Amino acid sequence: MNAIAHAQADDPQDRSATASGSGKGGGSGRVLDAIEKIGNKVPHPAVIFLLLCVLVIVLSAVLSAFDVHVTSETTKSVPYPATQVHEGGTEYAGTHLPPESEYTHHYETVTETTKIESLLSGDGVRFLFTSAAHNFNDFGVVAVILVIMVGVGLAEEAGLIAALIRRLVKISPPGTLTAIIVFAGILSSVASDAGYLVLIPLGAVAFISAGRHPLAGIAAAFGGVSAAFGVNLLIAPIDGIITEITNQAIKLVNPGQSLNLTANYYFAIGSTLFLTAVITFTTERIVEPRLGPWQPQDTTAATDAQESASDTAAEARGLRYAGLALIALVLAVTLLALIPGAPLRNPKTGSLFQDSPFMDGLIVIIMIAFLVMGLAYGAGAKTLRGSAAAMEAITKTFSGLGGLIFLLLIIAQFISYFNYSNIATVAAVQLADQLESANIGALWLLIAFILLTYLINVIIPGIIPKWAIFAPIFVPLFIRLGVAPQTVLAAYRVGDSPTNVVTPLMVYLPFIVLQCQKYRQKAGVGTVISLMIPYTLVVAVGWLLFFIVWYAIGIPMGPGAPVKI
């Protein structure tokens, strides 16, 4: 957080970067420079979202007046039936759940009519006046940021993060730093919030330590975390949810068929490796050349990242202490998670990954890891002396988040108004109906489906809400065309991620703007969008071609999961 306070007012790095970008980027570089300039001249993001709130309110009233609505099949969770009885003749009610054998499905497909709800109706006005605090309270990203920044902020102020990055740069083979950051970003979707909050700041510091432009490090990490969010080498918690939604859509046409969690595993592995190469190429050949060389003397941000390098003995001692602290923490978590019946396992199934306290508590575990390692590093390197210094480091971190929290307050209202109005749902269903009615072949329909998902992801960034709408429409349609449901799910993964990095509804966009401002004081939304447009274009085209080749060759999507029925 030091860099925000020390950033120079005239920001010469802005001038050098813009000049080099215009010179090296050619026509595309000039276009991106123009996008950045235009984007950064728009009002403050908080003002933009206030205007969007007004637009949604007015638009909802107009569309509701014209009775705009859609009828569709959608997937919803099934409430467990319960019978209330009075036990022993007392006044206290007991609730009895049936045995698990009586409810094996957690989702069902239902037909429902969705209409535009006016925010200027009686109910809408009441919602506007009574929901503000609840909207912010229910906006989970705020709590996640505050929790994880306790550990990350202390570790950063203690100097641990800079020391780790310097060590990473030192031991990494030449030319592999970008690929390592991108690959780590893709894997971070196992705990997606941690990827945004931890890896993106680390990417900037890593690039500075290697003498490279920090904005390119932010872009590479953001591209890995978000533009390739839908795949991983590991089975992520999100896989269980979207697989179950897919199974409920399958039952519309084939009640005896279902997918398991590994139905897309081969495709996910192949996509992870492919996207690592694609995003690395985009960073090193398109984004970084446009930014130009990093000039550390232009800002003290680089000095802050490197100033402790001279005291190598203290740094080595601090890293050793941090390593010992991490080992102790890993042993503690192992005892709490791996032993049968341990408290971090699912108390009913014993699973460590499916609906388990371990997966739900990853953010807290990561926060504690950074906290204890930061404290240990500070004690070893003598950068934190006593509890007062530790509290000052955490307080300093939180003081730098004030503007971000205010912006998130406004964004929470906008998203809540948008969801209440049903505008996004109605638009998505109508576009999906148009695509369903198109009389084209299976492969072309899959391509059109991916393109539609690219588009809808701009207004509905979440992977689950879109699939809950799309699955009951497209899974049965493709099954009738001879396309396996696992292939439809893989196509959805391709369409869901590339536009994550350019949508203004990305909840972590303000946080990423804040990270960019550490190294370029005048950075804004336009800076981030211009940085990330190349990733959206290259990943969208490259991943689509990858999917087409995979489909044409007929490689199974996963174990026992062929491309076609």
C-alpha positions in Angstrom: 0.0 0.0 0.0 3.1 2.3 0.3 3.0 3.1 -3.4 -0.3 4.9 -3.3 1.0 7.3 -0.7 4.3 7.9 -2.4 3.2 8.1 -6.0 4.5 11.2 -7.7 2.0 13.8 -8.7 3.3 14.4 -12.2 3.6 10.6 -12.8 6.3 10.6 -15.5 5.8 6.9 -16.0 2.5 7.7 -17.6 4.3 9.8 -20.2 6.9 7.3 -21.0 4.5 4.4 -21.2 2.2 6.3 -23.5 4.9 7.4 -25.7 6.5 4.0 -26.0 3.1 2.4 -26.5 2.3 4.6 -29.4 5.7 4.0 -31.0 5.8 0.2 -30.6 2.2 -0.9 -30.8 1.5 0.2 -34.4 -2.1 0.6 -35.4 -3.5 -1.7 -32.6 -1.3 0.0 -30.0 -2.7 3.4 -31.1 -6.3 2.0 -30.8 -5.6 0.7 -27.3 -4.0 4.0 -26.3 -7.1 5.8 -27.5 -9.3 3.4 -25.6 -7.2 4.1 -22.5 -7.4 7.9 -22.9 -11.2 7.9 -23.5 -11.8 5.4 -20.7 -9.8 7.4 -18.2 -11.7 10.6 -19.1 -15.0 9.2 -18.2 -16.3 10.1 -14.7 -15.1 8.3 -11.5 -16.4 4.7 -11.4 -18.6 5.6 -8.4 -20.3 8.3 -10.5 -20.6 5.8 -13.4 -22.4 3.2 -11.3 -24.7 5.9 -9.8 -25.7 6.8 -13.3 -26.2 3.1 -14.1 -28.4 2.8 -11.0 -30.6 5.6 -12.4 -30.6 4.0 -15.9 -31.8 0.7 -14.5 -34.5 2.3 -12.4 -35.9 4.2 -15.5 -35.5 1.3 -17.9 -37.2 -1.1 -15.5 -40.2 1.2 -15.3 -40.4 1.6 -19.1 -40.1 -2.2 -19.9 -42.5 -3.1 -17.1 -45.1 -0.7 -18.5 -44.9 -2.6 -21.9 -45.3 -5.9 -20.0 -42.0 -7.3 -21.2 -41.6 -10.9 -20.0 -40.3 -14.4 -21.0 -41.2 -18.0 -20.2 -38.4 -20.5 -19.8 -37.3 -23.6 -18.1 -34.7 -23.0 -15.4 -32.8 -25.0 -12.8 -33.5 -24.3 -9.1 -32.4 -25.9 -5.9 -35.0 -28.1 -4.2 -36.0 -27.4 -0.6 -35.9 -30.4 1.6 -39.4 -31.4 2.9 -39.8 -31.2 6.7 -42.7 -32.0 9.0 -43.2 -30.0 12.1 -44.4 -32.0 15.1 -44.8 -31.4 18.9 -42.6 -33.9 20.8 -43.7 -35.2 24.1 -46.7 -32.9 24.3 -44.5 -29.9 24.9 -44.9 -26.5 23.4 -41.5 -26.7 21.6 -41.8 -27.7 17.9 -39.4 -30.3 16.5 -38.3 -30.6 12.8 -37.8 -34.0 11.3 -35.9 -34.4 8.0 -36.5 -37.6 6.0 -33.6 -39.9 5.4 -31.2 -39.0 2.7 -32.4 -41.8 0.5 -35.6 -39.9 0.0 -34.0 -36.8 -1.5 -31.1 -37.6 -3.8 -31.5 -34.6 -6.1 -30.6 -31.1 -4.9 -31.9 -29.3 -8.1 -34.9 -29.5 -10.3 -36.0 -28.0 -13.6 -39.1 -25.9 -13.5 -41.0 -23.7 -16.0 -41.5 -20.1 -14.9 -42.4 -16.8 -16.4 -40.1 -13.9 -15.7 -41.3 -10.4 -16.2 -39.6 -7.0 -15.8 -40.1 -5.6 -12.3 -40.4 -1.9 -12.1 -38.3 -0.1 -9.5 -40.7 2.8 -9.7 -43.7 0.7 -8.6 -44.9 0.6 -5.0 -42.9 -2.5 -4.3 -39.9 -1.2 -6.2 -39.8 2.1 -4.3 -40.1 0.3 -1.0 -37.2 -1.9 -2.2 -35.1 1.1 -3.0 -35.6 2.6 0.4 -35.2 -0.5 2.6 -32.6 -2.6 0.8 -29.5 -0.5 0.8 -27.9 -1.9 4.0 -28.9 -5.4 3.1 -27.5 -5.1 -0.4 -24.1 -4.1 0.9 -24.2 -6.6 3.7 -25.0 -9.4 1.2 -22.3 -8.3 -1.2 -19.8 -11.1 -0.3 -16.8 -9.6 -2.1 -16.6 -6.8 0.6 -16.2 -9.3 3.5 -13.8 -11.4 1.5 -11.5 -8.4 0.7 -11.5 -7.3 4.3 -10.8 -10.7 5.7 -8.0 -11.6 3.3 -6.3 -8.2 3.4 -5.7 -8.6 7.2 -3.1 -11.3 6.3 -2.0 -10.0 2.9 -1.6 -6.4 4.1 0.5 -7.3 7.1 2.7 -9.6 5.0 3.1 -6.8 2.4 4.0 -4.2 5.1 6.5 -6.6 6.7 8.3 -7.1 3.4 7.4 -10.8 3.1 5.7 -10.6 -0.3 8.6 -8.6 -1.9 11.1 -11.1 -0.4 9.2 -14.1 -1.8 8.9 -12.5 -5.2 12.6 -11.7 -5.3 13.4 -15.3 -4.4 10.9 -16.6 -7.0 12.6 -14.4 -9.7 16.0 -15.6 -8.6 15.3 -19.3 -8.8 13.0 -19.3 -11.8 14.5 -20.2 -15.2 14.9 -17.2 -17.5 11.8 -16.4 -19.5 9.4 -18.4 -17.4 8.2 -15.8 -14.9 5.2 -14.8 -17.0 4.1 -18.4 -17.6 4.5 -19.2 -13.8 2.2 -16.3 -12.8 -0.4 -17.1 -15.5 -0.4 -20.8 -14.6 -0.7 -20.0 -10.9 -3.6 -17.7 -11.8 -5.5 -20.4 -13.6 -5.0 -22.8 -10.8 -6.2 -20.2 -8.3 -9.8 -20.7 -9.4 -10.0 -23.5 -6.8 -10.2 -20.5 -4.4 -11.1 -17.8 -6.9 -11.3 -14.8 -4.5 -7.8 -15.5 -3.3 -6.5 -15.5 -6.9 -7.8 -11.9 -7.4 -6.8 -10.6 -4.1 -3.4 -12.2 -3.7 -1.9 -13.2 -7.1 -2.7 -9.9 -8.9 -0.7 -7.7 -6.5 2.0 -10.3 -6.5 2.2 -10.3 -10.3 3.1 -6.6 -10.2 5.8 -7.0 -7.6 7.2 -10.0 -9.4 7.6 -8.0 -12.7 9.2 -5.1 -10.9 11.7 -7.4 -9.3 12.6 -8.7 -12.7 13.0 -5.1 -14.1 9.7 -5.4 -16.0 6.6 -3.3 -16.1 4.3 -3.9 -13.1 1.1 -3.2 -15.1 2.1 -6.1 -17.4 2.4 -8.3 -14.3 -1.1 -7.2 -13.1 -2.4 -8.0 -16.6 -0.8 -11.4 -16.8 -2.1 -12.4 -13.3 -5.6 -11.0 -14.1 -5.7 -12.8 -17.4 -4.8 -16.1 -15.7 -7.2 -15.7 -12.8 -10.2 -14.5 -14.8 -9.9 -15.0 -18.5 -9.3 -18.7 -18.0 -11.6 -19.1 -14.9 -13.6 -22.0 -16.3 -10.8 -24.6 -16.3 -8.2 -26.1 -13.9 -6.0 -29.0 -13.4 -7.9 -29.7 -10.2 -11.6 -30.4 -9.5 -12.9 -27.0 -8.2 -16.0 -26.5 -6.1 -17.7 -24.7 -9.0 -17.5 -27.9 -11.0 -19.9 -29.7 -8.6 -22.5 -27.0 -8.9 -22.5 -26.6 -12.7 -22.4 -30.4 -13.2 -25.4 -30.9 -11.0 -27.3 -28.2 -12.9 -26.3 -30.0 -16.1 -27.7 -33.3 -14.8 -31.0 -31.7 -14.1 -31.2 -30.4 -17.6 -30.3 -33.9 -19.0 -33.2 -35.4 -17.1 -35.6 -33.3 -19.3 -34.9 -35.7 -22.2 -33.0 -38.6 -20.6 -33.9 -39.3 -16.9 -31.4 -42.2 -16.7 -28.3 -40.3 -17.8 -26.0 -38.1 -15.7 -22.5 -36.6 -15.6 -19.9 -37.0 -13.0 -17.4 -34.3 -11.8 -14.7 -35.6 -14.2 -16.9 -35.2 -17.4 -14.7 -32.2 -18.6 -11.5 -33.2 -16.9 -9.4 -34.0 -20.1 -10.7 -30.8 -21.8 -9.9 -28.8 -18.6 -6.3 -30.1 -18.5 -5.7 -29.4 -22.2 -7.3 -26.0 -21.9 -5.2 -25.1 -18.8 -2.0 -25.8 -20.6 -3.1 -24.1 -23.9 -4.4 -21.0 -22.1 -1.2 -20.7 -20.1 0.7 -20.5 -23.4 -1.8 -18.1 -25.0 -2.0 -15.7 -22.1 1.8 -15.7 -21.7 2.2 -15.0 -25.5 -0.4 -12.1 -25.2 1.5 -10.6 -22.3 5.0 -10.8 -23.7 4.2 -10.0 -27.4 1.3 -7.6 -27.2 0.7 -6.1 -23.8 4.2 -5.6 -22.5 5.7 -4.1 -25.7 2.9 -1.5 -25.7 3.6 -0.5 -22.1 7.3 0.0 -22.9 10.3 -0.4 -20.6 9.7 0.1 -16.9 11.7 3.0 -15.5 12.1 2.5 -11.7 13.4 6.0 -11.2 10.1 7.4 -12.3 8.2 6.3 -9.2 9.1 5.3 -5.7 6.9 2.2 -6.1 9.7 0.3 -7.5 12.1 1.5 -4.8 9.6 0.3 -2.2 9.5 -3.1 -3.8 13.3 -3.4 -3.8 14.6 -1.3 -1.0 15.2 -4.2 1.4 17.3 -6.2 -1.1 20.5 -4.9 0.5 19.9 -6.6 3.8 20.1 -10.1 2.4 21.0 -11.7 5.8 18.0 -10.3 7.5 15.8 -11.3 4.6 17.1 -14.8 4.6 16.5 -15.1 8.3 12.9 -13.7 7.9 12.1 -16.2 5.1 13.4 -19.0 7.2 11.2 -18.0 10.1 8.2 -17.6 7.7 8.9 -21.1 6.2 8.9 -22.7 9.7 5.6 -20.8 10.5 4.1 -22.1 7.3 5.1 -25.7 8.1 3.5 -25.4 11.5 0.3 -24.1 10.0 0.2 -26.8 7.3 0.6 -29.5 10.1 -2.2 -27.9 12.0 -4.5 -27.7 9.0 -3.6 -31.3 8.1 -4.7 -32.5 11.5 -7.9 -30.5 11.1 -8.6 -31.7 7.6 -7.0 -35.0 6.6 -7.7 -37.3 9.5 -11.0 -39.2 9.1 -13.7 -37.4 11.1 -11.7 -34.2 11.3 -13.7 -30.9 11.8 -12.8 -29.5 8.4 -14.4 -32.4 6.6 -18.0 -32.7 5.6 -19.6 -34.0 8.8 -22.1 -36.2 6.8 -20.0 -37.5 3.8 -16.5 -37.1 5.1 -15.5 -35.4 1.9 -12.7 -32.9 2.0 -13.7 -31.0 -1.1 -17.5 -31.3 -1.7 -19.5 -29.0 0.6 -16.8 -29.1 3.3 -15.7 -26.6 5.9 -12.2 -26.9 4.4 -13.3 -25.5 1.0 -15.6 -22.9 2.6 -12.8 -21.8 4.8 -10.0 -21.5 2.2 -10.1 -17.7 2.4 -9.7 -17.8 6.2 -6.9 -20.4 5.9 -5.1 -18.2 3.3 -5.5 -15.1 5.5 -4.1 -17.0 8.5 -1.2 -18.3 6.4 -0.2 -14.8 5.3 -0.7 -13.4 8.8 1.5 -15.9 10.6 4.1 -15.9 7.8 4.1 -12.1 7.8 4.5 -12.0 11.6 7.3 -14.6 11.5 9.1 -12.8 8.7 8.8 -9.5 10.5 10.3 -11.0 13.6 13.2 -12.6 11.7 13.9 -9.7 9.4 13.3 -7.1 12.2 10.8 -5.3 10.0 8.0 -5.6 12.6 8.9 -4.9 16.2 6.1 -5.8 18.6 2.3 -6.0 18.4 2.0 -2.3 18.0 3.9 -2.4 14.7 1.8 -5.3 13.5 -1.5 -3.5 14.3 -0.1 -0.4 12.5 0.6 -2.4 9.4 -2.9 -3.8 9.3 -4.5 -0.4 10.0 -2.4 1.1 7.2 -3.7 -1.5 4.8 -7.4 -0.9 5.8 -7.0 2.9 5.5 -5.9 2.4 1.9 -9.2 0.6 1.2 -11.6 3.4 2.1 -12.3 4.5 -1.5 -12.6 0.9 -2.7 -15.2 0.1 0.0 -17.3 3.2 -0.9 -17.2 2.2 -4.6 -18.3 -1.4 -3.7 -21.2 0.1 -1.7 -22.4 1.8 -4.9 -21.8 -1.3 -7.0 -23.7 -3.5 -4.6 -26.8 -1.2 -5.0 -26.5 -1.4 -8.8 -26.2 -5.2 -8.9 -29.2 -5.5 -6.5 -31.3 -3.2 -8.6 -30.3 -5.0 -11.8 -31.2 -8.4 -10.3 -34.5 -7.1 -8.9 -35.6 -5.7 -12.3 -34.9 -9.1 -14.1 -33.6 -7.2 -17.1 -30.5 -9.4 -17.5 -32.6 -12.6 -17.3 -35.1 -11.5 -19.8 -32.4 -10.5 -22.3 -30.5 -13.7 -21.9 -33.6 -15.9 -22.4 -34.7 -14.0 -25.5 -31.3 -14.3 -27.1 -31.1 -18.0 -26.2 -34.5 -18.6 -27.8 -33.4 -16.9 -31.0 -30.3 -19.1 -31.1 -32.4 -22.3 -30.4 -34.7 -21.5 -33.3 -31.8 -21.2 -35.7 -31.7 -24.1 -38.2 -28.0 -24.8 -38.4 -25.7 -27.8 -37.8 -24.4 -29.0 -34.4 -20.9 -27.6 -34.7 -22.1 -24.2 -36.0 -24.7 -24.1 -33.2 -22.0 -24.9 -30.6 -19.9 -22.0 -32.0 -23.0 -19.7 -31.9 -23.7 -20.8 -28.4 -20.1 -19.9 -27.3 -20.4 -16.5 -29.0 -23.7 -15.9 -27.2 -22.1 -16.7 -23.9 -19.3 -14.3 -24.6 -22.0 -11.6 -25.1 -24.2 -12.4 -22.1 -21.2 -12.7 -19.8 -20.7 -9.0 -20.1 -24.0 -8.4 -18.3 -24.2 -11.6 -16.2 -20.6 -12.4 -15.2 -21.3 -15.2 -12.8 -20.7 -18.7 -14.1 -23.7 -20.2 -12.1 -26.6 -17.8 -12.9 -26.0 -18.0 -16.7 -25.8 -21.8 -16.7 -28.9 -22.0 -14.6 -30.7 -20.2 -17.5 -28.9 -21.8 -20.4 -28.7 -25.4 -19.3 -32.4 -26.3 -19.6 -32.5 -24.7 -23.0 -29.3 -25.9 -24.7 -28.5 -29.2 -23.1 -31.7 -30.9 -24.4 -31.4 -29.2 -27.7 -27.9 -30.5 -28.3 -28.7 -33.9 -27.1 -31.4 -34.1 -29.8 -28.6 -33.1 -32.3 -26.4 -35.9 -31.1 -24.0 -33.7 -29.1 -23.1 -35.1 -25.6 -24.0 -32.9 -22.6 -20.4 -32.9 -21.5 -19.5 -31.2 -24.8 -22.1 -28.5 -24.2 -20.7 -27.9 -20.7 -17.2 -27.6 -22.2 -18.5 -25.1 -24.8 -20.1 -23.1 -21.9 -16.7 -23.0 -20.1 -15.1 -21.6 -23.2 -17.7 -18.9 -23.5 -17.9 -18.0 -19.9 -14.4 -16.6 -19.2 -12.7 -14.5 -21.9 -14.9 -11.4 -21.4 -14.6 -11.5 -17.6 -11.6 -9.2 -17.8 -13.4 -6.4 -19.7 -16.9 -6.3 -18.2 -17.6 -3.3 -16.1 -19.7 -5.6 -13.8 -16.6 -7.5 -12.7 -16.8 -7.0 -8.9 -13.0 -7.0 -8.5 -12.5 -4.3 -11.2 -12.2 -1.5 -8.6 -9.6 -3.5 -6.7 -7.6 -4.0 -9.9 -7.8 -0.3 -10.7 -6.4 0.4 -7.2 -3.5 -1.9 -7.9 -2.7 -0.2 -11.2 -2.8 3.2 -9.4 0.1 2.1 -7.3 2.4 2.2 -10.3 0.5 4.8 -12.5 -1.2 7.4 -10.5 -3.6 8.4 -13.2 -4.7 4.9 -14.0 -8.4 4.3 -14.2 -11.0 1.9 -15.7 -9.7 2.8 -19.2 -6.2 1.7 -18.2 -7.5 -1.7 -17.1 -9.8 -2.2 -20.1 -7.1 -1.2 -22.6 -4.7 -3.6 -20.9 -7.2 -6.5 -21.0 -8.8 -6.2 -24.4 -6.0 -8.1 -26.1 -6.5 -11.0 -23.7 -10.2 -11.1 -24.4 -9.7 -11.1 -28.1 -6.8 -13.6 -28.2 -8.2 -15.9 -25.6 -11.7 -15.8 -27.2 -10.5 -16.6 -30.7 -7.7 -19.0 -29.6 -9.9 -21.0 -27.2 -12.7 -21.2 -29.7 -10.4 -22.7 -32.3 -9.0 -25.1 -29.7 -12.5 -26.3 -28.9 -13.3 -26.7 -32.6 -10.2 -28.8 -33.2 -10.9 -30.9 -30.0 -14.5 -31.5 -31.2 -13.4 -32.3 -34.8 -10.8 -34.8 -33.7 -13.2 -36.4 -31.2 -11.0 -36.4 -28.1 -13.1 -37.4 -25.1 -14.0 -34.5 -22.8 -13.2 -36.6 -19.7 -13.0 -40.3 -18.5 -15.9 -42.1 -20.2 -17.2 -38.8 -21.6 -17.1 -38.8 -25.5 -17.7 -35.7 -27.5 -20.7 -37.1 -29.2 -23.5 -39.4 -28.0 
